[in-house]
Amino acid sequence: MASSAPSLKGRALRLLGQREHSRSELERKLARYEEEPGTLARALDELAAKDFISEARVVQSVLHRRAARHGAARVRQELLHKGIAPETVAEAIAGLTGSELQRAREVWQQRFGAPPRDAAERAKQARFMLARGFAAGVVAKVLRDDFDD
């Protein structure tokens, strides 16, 4: 019984050493190593009690890594996939929406730098921006080329 707990805790610490992980991510990644039911939950409870697992740090990490290059929808999707509580995700995304247009313009400028020459190029640029998670209205504003609002 005691032999699997250190192994699970060690594996969890190794994953946490690479980047922040949410509890549900750790559960998903470590479930196959659990030899006895309940040992993984106990190991993760211990790590959470010692503040090794922090939902707030996961959110900040994702925002830091993704917000500059992706829209709010893409960031929301990633946070939800990581098992972050929906209300926490909503709070984090609310902070992003104010800068969405500016971030979209920066991404567009870096990737394309010039207004689309024709409908096909406009569609290509729009698809790229939408795939990055920017809202359709924001993408339309960026591609309209009226940068003075």
DSSP file (Angstrom, degrees, kcal/mol; ACC not computed):
  #  RESIDUE AA STRUCTURE BP1 BP2  ACC     N-H-->O    O-->H-N    N-H-->O    O-->H-N    TCO  KAPPA ALPHA  PHI   PSI    X-CA   Y-CA   Z-CA
    1    1 A M    >>        0   0    0      0, 0.0     4,-0.9     0, 0.0     3,-0.7   0.000 360.0 360.0 360.0 -50.0    0.0    0.0    0.0
    2    2 A A  T 34  +     0   0    0      1,-0.2     0, 0.0     2,-0.2     0, 0.0   0.728 360.0  69.6 -69.6 -21.4    2.7    2.5    1.0
    3    3 A S  T 3> S+     0   0    0      1,-0.2     4,-0.8     2,-0.2    -1,-0.2   0.837  99.7  45.4 -69.8 -31.4    4.8    1.6   -2.1
    4    4 A S  H <> S+     0   0    0     -3,-0.7     4,-2.7     2,-0.2     5,-0.2   0.812 102.6  64.5 -82.8 -28.6    2.4    3.2   -4.6
    5    5 A A  H  X S+     0   0    0     -4,-0.9     4,-3.1     2,-0.2     5,-0.3   0.944 103.8  44.4 -62.3 -49.8    1.7    6.5   -2.8
    6    6 A P  H  > S+     0   0    0      0, 0.0     4,-3.3     0, 0.0     5,-0.2   0.903 113.8  52.7 -61.0 -36.9    5.3    7.8   -3.0
    7    7 A S  H  X S+     0   0    0     -4,-0.8     4,-2.5     2,-0.2    -2,-0.2   0.935 112.8  43.2 -62.3 -46.1    5.4    6.7   -6.6
    8    8 A L  H  X S+     0   0    0     -4,-2.7     4,-2.5     2,-0.2    -1,-0.2   0.927 116.7  46.9 -65.2 -44.3    2.2    8.6   -7.4
    9    9 A K  H  X S+     0   0    0     -4,-3.1     4,-2.8     2,-0.2    -2,-0.2   0.908 112.7  50.3 -64.5 -41.4    3.3   11.6   -5.4
   10   10 A G  H  X S+     0   0    0     -4,-3.3     4,-2.2    -5,-0.3    -2,-0.2   0.909 111.2  48.1 -62.9 -42.7    6.7   11.5   -7.1
   11   11 A R  H  X S+     0   0    0     -4,-2.5     4,-2.3    -5,-0.2    -2,-0.2   0.913 112.2  49.7 -63.4 -42.2    5.1   11.3  -10.5
   12   12 A A  H  X S+     0   0    0     -4,-2.5     4,-2.7     1,-0.2    -2,-0.2   0.921 110.9  49.0 -63.0 -44.3    2.8   14.2   -9.6
   13   13 A L  H  X S+     0   0    0     -4,-2.8     4,-1.7     1,-0.2    -1,-0.2   0.875 109.0  53.1 -64.0 -36.9    5.8   16.3   -8.4
   14   14 A R  H  X S+     0   0    0     -4,-2.2     4,-0.8     2,-0.2    -1,-0.2   0.927 111.5  45.7 -63.5 -44.1    7.7   15.6  -11.6
   15   15 A L  H >X S+     0   0    0     -4,-2.3     4,-1.6     1,-0.2     3,-0.9   0.913 112.3  50.8 -63.2 -42.7    4.7   16.8  -13.7
   16   16 A L  H 3< S+     0   0    0     -4,-2.7    -1,-0.2     1,-0.2    -2,-0.2   0.778 103.3  60.6 -67.3 -25.6    4.3   19.8  -11.5
   17   17 A G  H 3< S+     0   0    0     -4,-1.7    -1,-0.2    -5,-0.2    -2,-0.2   0.750 104.3  49.8 -71.4 -23.4    8.0   20.6  -11.9
   18   18 A Q  H << S-     0   0    0     -3,-0.9     2,-0.3    -4,-0.8    -2,-0.2   0.894 131.6 -36.1 -81.4 -42.3    7.5   20.9  -15.6
   19   19 A R  S  < S-     0   0    0     -4,-1.6    -1,-0.3     0, 0.0     2,-0.2  -0.960  77.8 -66.8-168.0 169.6    4.6   23.3  -15.5
   20   20 A E        -     0   0    0     -2,-0.3     2,-0.4    37,-0.1    33,-0.1  -0.472  50.3-170.2 -67.8 137.7    1.5   24.0  -13.4
   21   21 A H        -     0   0    0     -2,-0.2    33,-0.4    -5,-0.0     2,-0.1  -0.973  18.2-127.4-127.3 144.4   -1.2   21.3  -13.6
   22   22 A S     >  -     0   0    0     -2,-0.4     4,-2.3    60,-0.1     5,-0.2  -0.449  31.9-107.7 -80.6 164.4   -4.7   21.3  -12.3
   23   23 A R  H  > S+     0   0    0      1,-0.2     4,-2.7     2,-0.2     5,-0.2   0.914 120.4  51.3 -59.1 -42.9   -5.9   18.5  -10.0
   24   24 A S  H  > S+     0   0    0     58,-0.3     4,-2.4     1,-0.2    -1,-0.2   0.863 107.8  52.7 -67.6 -32.6   -8.0   17.0  -12.8
   25   25 A E  H  > S+     0   0    0     57,-0.6     4,-2.6     2,-0.2    -1,-0.2   0.939 111.1  46.9 -63.2 -45.6   -5.1   17.0  -15.2
   26   26 A L  H  X S+     0   0    0     -4,-2.3     4,-2.4     1,-0.2    -2,-0.2   0.909 111.5  51.1 -62.9 -41.7   -3.0   15.2  -12.6
   27   27 A E  H  X S+     0   0    0     -4,-2.7     4,-1.5     1,-0.2    -1,-0.2   0.928 112.1  47.3 -60.0 -44.0   -5.8   12.7  -12.0
   28   28 A R  H  < S+     0   0    0     -4,-2.4     4,-0.3     1,-0.2    -2,-0.2   0.910 116.9  42.5 -64.4 -42.9   -6.1   12.1  -15.8
   29   29 A K  H  < S+     0   0    0     -4,-2.6    -1,-0.2     1,-0.2    -2,-0.2   0.802 122.4  37.2 -75.7 -28.8   -2.4   11.6  -16.2
   30   30 A L  H >X S+     0   0    0     -4,-2.4     3,-1.9    -5,-0.2     4,-0.5   0.537  86.3  95.1-103.4  -7.0   -1.7    9.5  -13.1
   31   31 A A  G >< S+     0   0    0     -4,-1.5     3,-1.2     1,-0.3    -1,-0.1   0.852  81.5  57.7 -55.4 -37.7   -4.9    7.3  -13.0
   32   32 A R  G 34 S+     0   0    0     -4,-0.3    -1,-0.3     1,-0.3    -2,-0.1   0.707 103.7  53.8 -69.4 -16.6   -3.2    4.4  -14.8
   33   33 A Y  G <4 S+     0   0    0     -3,-1.9     2,-0.6    -4,-0.1    -1,-0.3   0.530  80.0 109.6 -92.3  -6.9   -0.5    4.3  -12.2
   34   34 A E    <<  +     0   0    0     -3,-1.2   -29,-0.0    -4,-0.5    -3,-0.0  -0.580  41.0 178.6 -75.4 118.1   -2.9    3.9   -9.3
   35   35 A E  S    S+     0   0    0     -2,-0.6    -1,-0.2     1,-0.2    -4,-0.0   0.802  70.0  35.6 -89.2 -31.7   -2.6    0.4   -7.9
   36   36 A E  S >  S-     0   0    0    -35,-0.1     3,-2.0     0, 0.0     4,-0.4  -0.987  94.6-106.1-127.5 128.3   -5.1    0.7   -5.1
   37   37 A P  T 3  S+     0   0    0      0, 0.0    -2,-0.0     0, 0.0     0, 0.0  -0.211 103.7  22.7 -53.9 134.7   -8.3    2.8   -5.3
   38   38 A G  T 3> S+     0   0    0     -4,-0.0     4,-2.2     4,-0.0     5,-0.2   0.128  92.2  99.8  98.6 -21.3   -8.0    6.0   -3.3
   39   39 A T  H <> S+     0   0    0     -3,-2.0     4,-2.4     2,-0.2     5,-0.2   0.893  83.2  49.5 -68.7 -37.6   -4.2    6.3   -3.2
   40   40 A L  H  > S+     0   0    0     -4,-0.4     4,-2.7     2,-0.2     5,-0.2   0.934 110.8  49.7 -65.6 -45.1   -4.1    8.9   -6.0
   41   41 A A  H  > S+     0   0    0      1,-0.2     4,-2.4     2,-0.2    -2,-0.2   0.909 112.1  48.6 -59.8 -42.5   -6.8   11.0   -4.3
   42   42 A R  H  X S+     0   0    0     -4,-2.2     4,-2.3     2,-0.2    -1,-0.2   0.919 111.5  49.2 -64.1 -43.2   -4.8   10.9   -1.0
   43   43 A A  H  X S+     0   0    0     -4,-2.4     4,-2.1     1,-0.2    -2,-0.2   0.919 113.9  45.6 -62.5 -43.1   -1.6   11.8   -2.7
   44   44 A L  H  X S+     0   0    0     -4,-2.7     4,-2.5     2,-0.2    -1,-0.2   0.858 109.6  55.5 -70.3 -33.9   -3.2   14.7   -4.6
   45   45 A D  H  X S+     0   0    0     -4,-2.4     4,-2.5    -5,-0.2    -2,-0.2   0.925 108.6  48.6 -60.9 -43.8   -4.9   15.8   -1.3
   46   46 A E  H  X S+     0   0    0     -4,-2.3     4,-1.5     1,-0.2    -2,-0.2   0.922 112.4  47.4 -62.3 -44.1   -1.5   16.0    0.4
   47   47 A L  H  <>S+     0   0    0     -4,-2.1     5,-3.1     1,-0.2     6,-0.7   0.883 112.6  49.4 -66.1 -37.7    0.0   18.0   -2.5
   48   48 A A  H ><5S+     0   0    0     -4,-2.5     3,-1.6     3,-0.2    -1,-0.2   0.897 107.7  54.2 -67.0 -39.6   -3.0   20.4   -2.5
   49   49 A A  H 3<5S+     0   0    0     -4,-2.5    -1,-0.2     1,-0.3    -2,-0.2   0.829 109.3  48.1 -63.7 -31.4   -2.7   20.8    1.3
   50   50 A K  T 3<5S-     0   0    0     -4,-1.5    -1,-0.3    -5,-0.2    -2,-0.2   0.318 119.3-114.3 -90.6   8.5    1.0   21.8    0.8
   51   51 A D  T < 5S+     0   0    0     -3,-1.6    -3,-0.2     2,-0.2    -2,-0.1   0.754  80.9 126.3  65.5  28.6   -0.1   24.2   -2.0
   52   52 A F  S   <S+     0   0    0     -5,-3.1     2,-0.6     1,-0.2    -4,-0.2   0.769  71.6  52.9 -79.8 -27.7    1.8   22.3   -4.7
   53   53 A I  S    S+     0   0    0     -6,-0.7     2,-0.4    -9,-0.1    -1,-0.2  -0.944  71.7 168.3-110.7 119.8   -1.5   22.2   -6.7
   54   54 A S     >  -     0   0    0     -2,-0.6     4,-1.9   -33,-0.4     5,-0.1  -0.956  29.2-162.0-139.2 117.3   -3.1   25.6   -7.2
   55   55 A E  H  > S+     0   0    0     -2,-0.4     4,-2.4     1,-0.2     5,-0.2   0.884  96.9  55.8 -60.8 -39.5   -6.0   26.4   -9.5
   56   56 A A  H  > S+     0   0    0      1,-0.2     4,-2.4     2,-0.2    -1,-0.2   0.895 107.5  48.0 -62.7 -40.3   -5.1   30.1   -9.4
   57   57 A R  H  > S+     0   0    0      2,-0.2     4,-2.5     1,-0.2    -1,-0.2   0.867 109.4  53.4 -69.1 -35.1   -1.5   29.4  -10.5
   58   58 A V  H  X S+     0   0    0     -4,-1.9     4,-2.5     2,-0.2    -2,-0.2   0.939 110.4  47.6 -62.3 -45.8   -2.8   27.2  -13.4
   59   59 A V  H  X S+     0   0    0     -4,-2.4     4,-2.7     1,-0.2     5,-0.2   0.939 113.4  47.1 -60.8 -48.0   -5.1   30.0  -14.5
   60   60 A Q  H  X S+     0   0    0     -4,-2.4     4,-2.6     1,-0.2    -1,-0.2   0.886 111.3  52.2 -62.2 -38.7   -2.2   32.6  -14.3
   61   61 A S  H  X S+     0   0    0     -4,-2.5     4,-2.5     2,-0.2    -1,-0.2   0.929 111.5  45.5 -63.3 -46.2    0.1   30.2  -16.2
   62   62 A V  H  X>S+     0   0    0     -4,-2.5     4,-2.9     2,-0.2     5,-0.5   0.925 113.6  49.6 -64.7 -44.1   -2.3   29.7  -19.0
   63   63 A L  H  X5S+     0   0    0     -4,-2.7     4,-1.7     1,-0.2     5,-0.4   0.923 112.6  47.9 -60.4 -43.4   -3.1   33.4  -19.2
   64   64 A H  H  <5S+     0   0    0     -4,-2.6     4,-0.3    -5,-0.2    -1,-0.2   0.907 119.1  38.8 -63.5 -42.6    0.6   34.2  -19.3
   65   65 A R  H  <5S+     0   0    0     -4,-2.5    -2,-0.2    -5,-0.2    -1,-0.2   0.839 130.6  22.6 -78.0 -33.8    1.4   31.6  -22.0
   66   66 A R  H >X5S+     0   0    0     -4,-2.9     4,-1.7    -5,-0.2     3,-1.3   0.780  97.3  79.6-109.0 -31.8   -1.7   32.0  -24.2
   67   67 A A  T 3<<S+     0   0    0     -4,-1.7    -3,-0.1    -5,-0.5    -4,-0.1   0.816  91.8  54.8 -58.1 -36.4   -3.4   35.4  -23.9
   68   68 A A  T 34 S+     0   0    0     -5,-0.4    -1,-0.3    -4,-0.3    -2,-0.1   0.808 121.5  28.6 -67.8 -27.6   -1.0   37.4  -26.1
   69   69 A R  T <4 S+     0   0    0     -3,-1.3     2,-0.3    -4,-0.1    -1,-0.2   0.500 117.8  54.8-111.8  -6.4   -1.4   35.0  -29.0
   70   70 A H  S  < S-     0   0    0     -4,-1.7    63,-0.2    63,-0.1    62,-0.1  -0.923  74.6-115.1-133.6 154.8   -5.0   33.7  -28.6
   71   71 A G     >  -     0   0    0     61,-2.7     4,-2.0    -2,-0.3     3,-0.3  -0.273  39.2 -98.5 -80.6 171.0   -8.5   35.0  -28.1
   72   72 A A  H  > S+     0   0    0      1,-0.2     4,-2.9     2,-0.2     5,-0.2   0.851 120.1  57.6 -59.3 -37.5  -10.7   34.6  -25.1
   73   73 A A  H  > S+     0   0    0     60,-1.7     4,-2.3     1,-0.2    -1,-0.2   0.910 108.4  45.6 -62.8 -41.7  -12.6   31.7  -26.6
   74   74 A R  H  > S+     0   0    0     59,-0.4     4,-2.1    -3,-0.3    -1,-0.2   0.898 114.0  48.2 -68.9 -40.3   -9.4   29.6  -27.1
   75   75 A V  H  X S+     0   0    0     -4,-2.0     4,-2.5     2,-0.2    -2,-0.2   0.917 111.3  51.2 -65.5 -42.9   -8.1   30.5  -23.6
   76   76 A R  H  X S+     0   0    0     -4,-2.9     4,-2.6     1,-0.2     5,-0.2   0.930 109.4  50.9 -58.1 -46.5  -11.5   29.6  -22.1
   77   77 A Q  H  X S+     0   0    0     -4,-2.3     4,-2.3     1,-0.2    -1,-0.2   0.911 110.7  48.2 -59.3 -44.4  -11.5   26.2  -23.9
   78   78 A E  H  X S+     0   0    0     -4,-2.1     4,-1.5     2,-0.2    -1,-0.2   0.918 112.0  48.7 -65.0 -42.9   -8.0   25.4  -22.6
   79   79 A L  H  <>S+     0   0    0     -4,-2.5     5,-2.0     1,-0.2     4,-0.2   0.918 112.5  48.0 -64.0 -42.7   -8.9   26.3  -19.0
   80   80 A L  H ><5S+     0   0    0     -4,-2.6     3,-1.6     1,-0.2    -1,-0.2   0.898 109.0  54.4 -64.5 -38.9  -12.1   24.2  -19.1
   81   81 A H  H 3<5S+     0   0    0     -4,-2.3    -1,-0.2     1,-0.3    -2,-0.2   0.827 103.2  56.9 -63.1 -31.0  -10.1   21.3  -20.6
   82   82 A K  T 3<5S-     0   0    0     -4,-1.5   -57,-0.6    -5,-0.2   -58,-0.3   0.495 121.4-109.8 -78.8  -3.2   -7.7   21.5  -17.7
   83   83 A G  T < 5 +     0   0    0     -3,-1.6     2,-0.2     1,-0.2    -3,-0.2   0.707  60.1 160.7  84.5  19.9  -10.7   21.1  -15.3
   84   84 A I      < -     0   0    0     -5,-2.0    -1,-0.2     1,-0.1     5,-0.1  -0.530  52.2 -94.0 -74.3 142.4  -10.7   24.6  -13.9
   85   85 A A    >>  -     0   0    0     -2,-0.2     4,-2.3     1,-0.1     3,-0.6  -0.295  31.0-124.8 -58.6 135.8  -14.0   25.5  -12.2
   86   86 A P  H 3> S+     0   0    0      0, 0.0     4,-2.6     0, 0.0     5,-0.2   0.829 109.8  53.2 -53.9 -36.9  -16.3   27.3  -14.7
   87   87 A E  H 3> S+     0   0    0      2,-0.2     4,-1.9     1,-0.2     5,-0.1   0.874 109.5  48.6 -69.6 -34.1  -16.7   30.3  -12.4
   88   88 A T  H <> S+     0   0    0     -3,-0.6     4,-2.2     2,-0.2    -1,-0.2   0.894 111.8  49.9 -67.8 -40.2  -13.0   30.7  -12.1
   89   89 A V  H  X S+     0   0    0     -4,-2.3     4,-2.7     2,-0.2     5,-0.2   0.925 108.8  52.2 -62.9 -44.8  -12.7   30.5  -15.9
   90   90 A A  H  X S+     0   0    0     -4,-2.6     4,-2.1     1,-0.2    -1,-0.2   0.903 109.7  49.7 -59.7 -41.6  -15.4   33.1  -16.3
   91   91 A E  H  X S+     0   0    0     -4,-1.9     4,-1.2     2,-0.2    -1,-0.2   0.927 112.4  46.8 -61.2 -46.7  -13.5   35.5  -14.0
   92   92 A A  H  X S+     0   0    0     -4,-2.2     4,-0.6     1,-0.2     3,-0.3   0.897 113.0  48.7 -64.3 -41.3  -10.3   35.0  -15.9
   93   93 A I  H >X S+     0   0    0     -4,-2.7     4,-1.6     1,-0.2     3,-1.0   0.856 102.5  62.2 -69.7 -35.2  -11.9   35.5  -19.3
   94   94 A A  H 3X S+     0   0    0     -4,-2.1     4,-0.6     1,-0.3    -1,-0.2   0.866 101.6  53.5 -57.7 -35.9  -13.7   38.6  -18.1
   95   95 A G  H 3< S+     0   0    0     -4,-1.2    -1,-0.3    -3,-0.3     4,-0.2   0.728 109.0  49.6 -70.8 -21.5  -10.2   40.2  -17.6
   96   96 A L  H X< S+     0   0    0     -3,-1.0     3,-1.3    -4,-0.6     4,-0.4   0.782  92.1  73.7 -86.7 -29.0   -9.2   39.3  -21.2
   97   97 A T  H >< S+     0   0    0     -4,-1.6     3,-0.9     1,-0.3     4,-0.4   0.802  88.8  60.7 -63.2 -29.9  -12.2   40.7  -23.0
   98   98 A G  T 3< S+     0   0    0     -4,-0.6    -1,-0.3     1,-0.2     4,-0.2   0.804 112.9  37.1 -65.4 -28.3  -11.2   44.3  -22.6
   99   99 A S  T <> S+     0   0    0     -3,-1.3     4,-2.7    -4,-0.2     5,-0.3   0.309  86.3 105.2-105.1   8.3   -7.9   43.8  -24.4
  100  100 A E  H <> S+     0   0    0     -3,-0.9     4,-2.6    -4,-0.4     5,-0.2   0.904  80.2  47.7 -58.2 -46.6   -9.3   41.4  -27.1
  101  101 A L  H  > S+     0   0    0     -4,-0.4     4,-2.4     2,-0.2    -1,-0.2   0.931 114.1  46.6 -63.4 -45.7   -9.3   43.9  -29.9
  102  102 A Q  H  > S+     0   0    0     -4,-0.2     4,-2.1     2,-0.2    -1,-0.2   0.921 114.0  47.7 -63.1 -44.1   -5.8   45.1  -29.2
  103  103 A R  H  X S+     0   0    0     -4,-2.7     4,-2.4     1,-0.2    -1,-0.2   0.900 111.4  51.6 -64.1 -39.8   -4.4   41.6  -28.9
  104  104 A A  H  X S+     0   0    0     -4,-2.6     4,-2.9    -5,-0.3    -2,-0.2   0.908 108.9  50.5 -63.1 -42.0   -6.2   40.5  -32.1
  105  105 A R  H  X S+     0   0    0     -4,-2.4     4,-2.9     1,-0.2    -1,-0.2   0.903 110.6  49.5 -62.8 -40.3   -4.6   43.5  -34.0
  106  106 A E  H  X S+     0   0    0     -4,-2.1     4,-2.3     2,-0.2    -2,-0.2   0.917 112.8  46.3 -65.9 -42.6   -1.2   42.5  -32.7
  107  107 A V  H  X S+     0   0    0     -4,-2.4     4,-2.3     2,-0.2     5,-0.2   0.936 115.1  47.3 -63.6 -46.0   -1.6   38.9  -33.7
  108  108 A W  H  X>S+     0   0    0     -4,-2.9     4,-3.5     1,-0.2     5,-1.3   0.929 112.3  49.8 -60.8 -46.2   -2.9   39.9  -37.1
  109  109 A Q  H  <5S+     0   0    0     -4,-2.9    -1,-0.2     1,-0.2    -2,-0.2   0.907 112.8  46.7 -60.4 -43.8   -0.1   42.5  -37.6
  110  110 A Q  H  <5S+     0   0    0     -4,-2.3    -1,-0.2    -5,-0.2    -2,-0.2   0.890 120.8  37.6 -66.7 -39.2    2.6   39.9  -36.8
  111  111 A R  H  <5S+     0   0    0     -4,-2.3    -2,-0.2    -5,-0.2    -3,-0.2   0.904 139.2   4.1 -82.0 -42.9    1.1   37.2  -39.0
  112  112 A F  T  <5 -     0   0    0     -4,-3.5    -3,-0.2    -5,-0.2    -2,-0.1   0.812  65.9-172.4-115.5 -48.5   -0.1   39.2  -42.0
  113  113 A G      < +     0   0    0     -5,-1.3    -4,-0.1     1,-0.0    -3,-0.1   0.277  64.0  68.4  73.3 -13.2    0.8   42.9  -41.7
  114  114 A A  S    S-     0   0    0     -6,-0.2     3,-0.1     0, 0.0    -1,-0.0  -0.992  89.8 -99.9-139.0 145.9   -1.2   44.0  -44.7
  115  115 A P        -     0   0    0      0, 0.0    28,-0.1     0, 0.0    29,-0.1  -0.255  54.4 -88.4 -60.2 150.6   -4.9   44.2  -45.5
  116  116 A P        -     0   0    0      0, 0.0     3,-0.1     0, 0.0     6,-0.0  -0.356  30.3-149.4 -62.2 139.0   -6.3   41.3  -47.5
  117  117 A R  S    S+     0   0    0     -3,-0.1     2,-0.3     1,-0.1     3,-0.0   0.778  73.6   2.2 -80.4 -28.6   -6.1   42.0  -51.3
  118  118 A D  S  > S-     0   0    0      1,-0.1     4,-2.3     0, 0.0     5,-0.2  -0.875  85.5 -86.0-149.7 179.4   -9.2   40.0  -52.2
  119  119 A A  H  > S+     0   0    0     -2,-0.3     4,-2.5     1,-0.2     5,-0.2   0.861 121.9  53.9 -62.3 -37.8  -12.0   37.9  -50.7
  120  120 A A  H  > S+     0   0    0      2,-0.2     4,-2.1     1,-0.2    -1,-0.2   0.923 111.4  44.2 -65.7 -43.2  -10.0   34.7  -50.7
  121  121 A E  H  > S+     0   0    0      2,-0.2     4,-2.7     1,-0.2     5,-0.2   0.887 112.0  53.7 -68.8 -37.4   -7.2   36.3  -48.7
  122  122 A R  H  X S+     0   0    0     -4,-2.3     4,-2.6     1,-0.2    -2,-0.2   0.919 109.6  48.3 -60.7 -43.7   -9.7   38.0  -46.4
  123  123 A A  H  X S+     0   0    0     -4,-2.5     4,-2.7     2,-0.2    -2,-0.2   0.892 110.7  51.3 -63.9 -39.9  -11.3   34.6  -45.7
  124  124 A K  H  X S+     0   0    0     -4,-2.1     4,-2.2     2,-0.2    -2,-0.2   0.933 112.1  45.7 -63.3 -45.8   -7.9   33.0  -45.0
  125  125 A Q  H  X S+     0   0    0     -4,-2.7     4,-2.4     2,-0.2    -2,-0.2   0.903 113.1  50.4 -64.8 -40.5   -7.0   35.8  -42.5
  126  126 A A  H  X S+     0   0    0     -4,-2.6     4,-2.9    -5,-0.2     5,-0.2   0.928 109.6  50.4 -63.5 -44.9  -10.4   35.5  -40.9
  127  127 A R  H  X S+     0   0    0     -4,-2.7     4,-2.5     1,-0.2    -1,-0.2   0.915 110.5  50.4 -59.4 -42.8  -10.2   31.7  -40.5
  128  128 A F  H  X S+     0   0    0     -4,-2.2     4,-1.3     2,-0.2    -1,-0.2   0.944 113.4  44.5 -59.4 -48.9   -6.7   32.1  -39.0
  129  129 A M  H  <>S+     0   0    0     -4,-2.4     5,-1.8     1,-0.2   -58,-0.2   0.895 113.9  49.4 -65.9 -40.7   -8.0   34.7  -36.4
  130  130 A L  H ><5S+     0   0    0     -4,-2.9     3,-1.7     1,-0.2    -1,-0.2   0.896 108.0  54.2 -65.2 -39.2  -11.1   32.7  -35.6
  131  131 A A  H 3<5S+     0   0    0     -4,-2.5    -1,-0.2     1,-0.3    -2,-0.2   0.799 101.3  60.3 -65.4 -27.3   -9.0   29.5  -35.1
  132  132 A R  T 3<5S-     0   0    0     -4,-1.3   -61,-2.7    -5,-0.2    -1,-0.3   0.523 124.6-105.5 -76.8  -5.1   -6.9   31.5  -32.6
  133  133 A G  T < 5 +     0   0    0     -3,-1.7   -60,-1.7     1,-0.3   -59,-0.4   0.609  69.3 146.7  95.2  12.5  -10.1   32.0  -30.6
  134  134 A F      < -     0   0    0     -5,-1.8    -1,-0.3   -63,-0.2   -63,-0.1  -0.613  55.1-102.7 -82.6 144.9  -10.8   35.7  -31.3
  135  135 A A     >  -     0   0    0     -2,-0.3     4,-2.5     1,-0.1     3,-0.2  -0.300  25.7-119.0 -65.7 148.3  -14.5   36.6  -31.5
  136  136 A A  H  > S+     0   0    0      1,-0.2     4,-2.5     2,-0.2     5,-0.2   0.875 114.0  52.2 -57.3 -41.5  -16.1   37.1  -34.9
  137  137 A G  H  > S+     0   0    0      2,-0.2     4,-2.0     1,-0.2    -1,-0.2   0.884 110.3  48.3 -63.7 -38.2  -16.9   40.7  -34.3
  138  138 A V  H  > S+     0   0    0     -3,-0.2     4,-2.4     2,-0.2    -2,-0.2   0.915 111.3  50.0 -67.3 -43.7  -13.3   41.4  -33.2
  139  139 A V  H  X S+     0   0    0     -4,-2.5     4,-2.6     1,-0.2    -2,-0.2   0.913 109.3  52.1 -61.5 -42.7  -12.0   39.7  -36.3
  140  140 A A  H  X S+     0   0    0     -4,-2.5     4,-1.4     1,-0.2    -1,-0.2   0.911 110.1  48.9 -60.6 -42.7  -14.3   41.7  -38.5
  141  141 A K  H  X>S+     0   0    0     -4,-2.0     5,-0.7     2,-0.2     4,-0.7   0.924 111.7  48.8 -62.7 -44.4  -13.1   45.0  -36.9
  142  142 A V  H ><5S+     0   0    0     -4,-2.4     3,-0.8     1,-0.2    -2,-0.2   0.920 114.8  44.4 -62.4 -43.7   -9.4   44.0  -37.4
  143  143 A L  H 3<5S+     0   0    0     -4,-2.6    -1,-0.2     1,-0.2    -2,-0.2   0.672  99.2  70.8 -78.1 -16.4   -9.9   43.0  -41.0
  144  144 A R  H 3<5S-     0   0    0     -4,-1.4    -1,-0.2    -3,-0.2    -2,-0.2   0.738  95.6-140.1 -71.0 -21.7  -12.0   46.2  -41.8
  145  145 A D  T <<5 +     0   0    0     -3,-0.8     2,-1.0    -4,-0.7    -3,-0.1   0.713  60.6 130.8  70.6  21.4   -8.8   48.2  -41.5
  146  146 A D    > < +     0   0    0     -5,-0.7     3,-1.4     1,-0.2    -1,-0.2  -0.624  26.0 167.9-101.1  76.2  -10.5   51.1  -39.6
  147  147 A F  T 3   +     0   0    0     -2,-1.0    -1,-0.2     1,-0.3    -5,-0.0   0.448  61.8  67.8 -72.2   0.3   -7.8   51.1  -36.9
  148  148 A D  T 3         0   0    0      1,-0.1    -1,-0.3    -3,-0.1    -2,-0.0   0.640 360.0 360.0 -95.7 -11.5   -8.9   54.4  -35.5
  149  149 A D    <         0   0    0     -3,-1.4    -2,-0.1    -8,-0.1    -1,-0.1   0.545 360.0 360.0  35.2 360.0  -12.3   53.3  -34.1
